[in-house]
Structures are given as structure tokens and as C-alpha cells.
Amino acid sequence: MTSNNRRPGRAWIITPGLHEDRFATARKSGAAVAVVDIEDSVALTDKQTARTASEAFFAHPDLPCTLGIRMNGLTTLDGIKDLAALAAYTARPDLIVVPKVESPRDIELVAAVLDTDDYTPDIWALIESPRAFDTLPAIMRAPRLGGVLFGSADYAASVRCGLDWDTLHYARSALINAATAANIPAIDAPTWELDDPGILRRDAERAKEIGFYGKGCVHPRHVQVINEVFTSTTEEIAQARAIVEAADASGGTVTTVDGQMRGTPFFNRARALVAETDRTS
């Protein structure tokens, strides 16, 4: 298993590590990535219980989704205990989400403890503090980093700002820019409004528009909307194919497609979409 070139999915669902009764629902939700959480959703007094219970989440190797775990931060005793426990798991996660990442050393430490000759999990950084944004270029250069996730709630709490889209637009854009420069995917934070699918769809559309590869969620009913938004439509694919055909016909020079000028940046984007569509179809 390698990390840098894997793109494990658009919809990510996160489920608490203490609620084993929800494990099957998360795994079968239709999300491409299902993550069991033993960090923020678990009280300090219950960490060991969740750490032990979460191994059962990974005892289903034939599922069509990537299975991951969000461990505790590496500046905490529980984070160190998590690493020791994960190294001893018999059923192991495909993916490790490391919270509160502020240095490439966080990624390097997880890899140093967990990597073996036959096990190299994807390691993803949860970016959720002002200090993390100050050190993004260095974090992105960590060799074992598979991707990044935006932690909107912790970031907003740190800077004492709101959670609305406009307030966090700068942070999201900065994360997208850094991730794209490093050629790794970025996943947007969940939408915390559980009962309004309109808000969820609007958030997902905005996330896709600014460059996020996918979006997290905390409830199974959000998965379908995220998958719908991040799946290219028939019209988008047809338009991309038309642009590729026009590029080939023009020998790669500037041309027009449906009355709009198109050149190299548009050609490259269209080719990428066509290649991804053909690869996954």
C-alpha cells in the first residue's frame, strides 16, 4: 500500500469508537472511506475502552471501502497509547488520520511506529490550527503524507470565529493551494447541520468548486448527497470530451468550444477529468 498517489474516495464518514452498534452502518453507508474516531468523540475516561473496541471496526477486509481510524494527537499521552495499540492490532486500518498536525514530524513518527515490511497505511493529516496553516508547506513535504483534511470546528474554536462558509473561506483556500502544490488530495470538513440537506448540498458544491477532492460527514444520510455532488455529471463529462477533441483537432492551440475560448489550462483539466472517468468506469 502506498500513500502519495492514492485517492481513496469522495465521501468520508466518521463514527465514534465507543458505539460498536454503529460500526456496520458506517461501513455500509456508501461512503468510500469509513473512519472510526477515538479522539474528539470519546471522553478522556473512555479512551482505553474505545481504543480496544475499535479494532473490531477493521475485521472486515473484503468491504468495498477504505477503513480508517482517527487517533488522538501525538502531543497527548492517549496519542502515544494509540500508536502502541495500533501497532499491536491484528485487524489493521487502511488509513490513519492524525489530528492536530502542526509539523511533518507528526507524520514521520506515525510512519516510524506503524510501518512494517507488509504494512504501510495511508497517513492523513487533520489540519485544524493556525500554527498548522503557518507550517503547511513543511507538512506537505512529509514523504508518507497521503492527504489532508480540514478540521473546521477546532480551527474556528482556535481563532474564535464562526463556522459559516465565508468566514472559513481563507483557511479552505489556503489548504487547497498547499495540497495542490504538493499533489495530494484535500477533504473538506463535515457540515454540522444534520437535518438540512439543502445546506449540506450547498456546502458540498462550494467545496468541490474551490478544489476539495471530497467531504467528510458524521451521519450516514449525508453520504448520498456528497457522492452525488462530487460525481461528475454526464454533461460535465461530455463537455470535457468535447474540449479534448477540440484540443486534438487544433493541435493543442487555442480554439473555441461551444462559443467559449479554450486553451492549455482548459485542455489539461478536461484531459484529467476524462482520464479519471475512464479509469473508474
URJOMO-V346964 format. One record per residue. RES is the residue in three letters. OMEGA is omega in whole degrees, -180 to 180 (NA if undefined). Layout:
RES_OMEGA, RES_OMEGA
//
This chain:
MET_177, THR_-175, SER_-166, ASN_-175, ASN_-180, ARG_176, ARG_-165, PRO_173, GLY_-175, ARG_-179, ALA_177, TRP_176, ILE_-178, ILE_-177, THR_-177, PRO_-178, GLY_-180, LEU_-173, HIS_-179, GLU_179, ASP_179, ARG_-175, PHE_-177, ALA_180, THR_180, ALA_-178, ARG_-177, LYS_-175, SER_-174, GLY_175, ALA_179, ALA_178, VAL_176, ALA_-175, VAL_174, VAL_-172, ASP_173, ILE_178, GLU_-170, ASP_-177, SER_-176, VAL_178, ALA_-178, LEU_-177, THR_-177, ASP_-175, LYS_-177, GLN_178, THR_180, ALA_180, ARG_-180, THR_-176, ALA_-173, SER_179, GLU_-180, ALA_180, PHE_-173, PHE_-177, ALA_-179, HIS_-172, PRO_-175, ASP_180, LEU_-178, PRO_180, CYS_175, THR_-179, LEU_-177, GLY_177, ILE_170, ARG_-180, MET_175, ASN_-177, GLY_-174, LEU_174, THR_179, THR_177, LEU_180, ASP_176, GLY_177, ILE_177, LYS_178, ASP_-180, LEU_179, ALA_180, ALA_-179, LEU_179, ALA_-178, ALA_179, TYR_172, THR_173, ALA_-170, ARG_178, PRO_173, ASP_-167, LEU_177, ILE_172, VAL_-179, VAL_-178, PRO_174, LYS_-180, VAL_177, GLU_-177, SER_175, PRO_179, ARG_178, ASP_180, ILE_-179, GLU_-180, LEU_179, VAL_179, ALA_-178, ALA_-178, VAL_-169, LEU_-176, ASP_173, THR_180, ASP_-178, ASP_-179, TYR_174, THR_-176, PRO_168, ASP_179, ILE_-178, TRP_-179, ALA_173, LEU_-176, ILE_-170, GLU_178, SER_177, PRO_180, ARG_178, ALA_179, PHE_177, ASP_-176, THR_-177, LEU_-179, PRO_179, ALA_179, ILE_-177, MET_-180, ARG_178, ALA_-173, PRO_-176, ARG_-179, LEU_180, GLY_-178, GLY_-178, VAL_175, LEU_178, PHE_177, GLY_-172, SER_-174, ALA_180, ASP_179, TYR_-180, ALA_178, ALA_-179, SER_-177, VAL_178, ARG_178, CYS_180, GLY_-179, LEU_-177, ASP_-173, TRP_-176, ASP_-179, THR_-176, LEU_-177, HIS_-180, TYR_-178, ALA_179, ARG_-178, SER_178, ALA_180, LEU_179, ILE_-178, ASN_-179, ALA_-179, ALA_-180, THR_178, ALA_180, ALA_-180, ASN_174, ILE_-178, PRO_175, ALA_-179, ILE_-179, ASP_178, ALA_175, PRO_168, THR_-171, TRP_175, GLU_-172, LEU_-168, ASP_-180, ASP_-178, PRO_178, GLY_178, ILE_179, LEU_-178, ARG_180, ARG_177, ASP_-179, ALA_179, GLU_178, ARG_180, ALA_177, LYS_-176, GLU_-178, ILE_171, GLY_177, PHE_-180, TYR_-179, GLY_-175, LYS_176, GLY_174, CYS_-179, VAL_178, HIS_-177, PRO_-177, ARG_176, HIS_-173, VAL_-176, GLN_-179, VAL_180, ILE_178, ASN_180, GLU_-176, VAL_-174, PHE_174, THR_-179, SER_-180, THR_176, THR_-179, GLU_179, GLU_-180, ILE_179, ALA_179, GLN_179, ALA_179, ARG_178, ALA_179, ILE_178, VAL_179, GLU_179, ALA_178, ALA_180, ASP_-179, ALA_-178, SER_-177, GLY_178, GLY_178, THR_-179, VAL_-179, THR_177, THR_176, VAL_-179, ASP_175, GLY_-180, GLN_179, MET_-180, ARG_179, GLY_-171, THR_-180, PRO_179, PHE_178, PHE_-178, ASN_-180, ARG_180, ALA_180, ARG_179, ALA_179, LEU_179, VAL_-180, ALA_180, GLU_179, THR_-179, ASP_-179, ARG_-174, THR_-177, SER_NA
//
